[in-house]
């Protein structure tokens, strides 16, 4: 687990994710032309539960969508 500080709507918060999820989140952000912080803010705006869980689900969906494009 790696805890990192991010800004959401100008407010600092910390997010704990496994290193693999941080790496995948960076790749998703880069593919969309966003900073990691901007992507986290976007995820935060549409989440209903825990931010770390919402990030993991977002990364999973992005990977699944990419896998579907490769098929």
Secondary structure, DSSP 8 states (H G I E B T S, - for coil): -EEEEEEETTEEEEEEE-HHHHHHHHHHHHHTT--HHHHHHHHHHH-SS-HHHHHHHHHHHHHHHHHHHH-
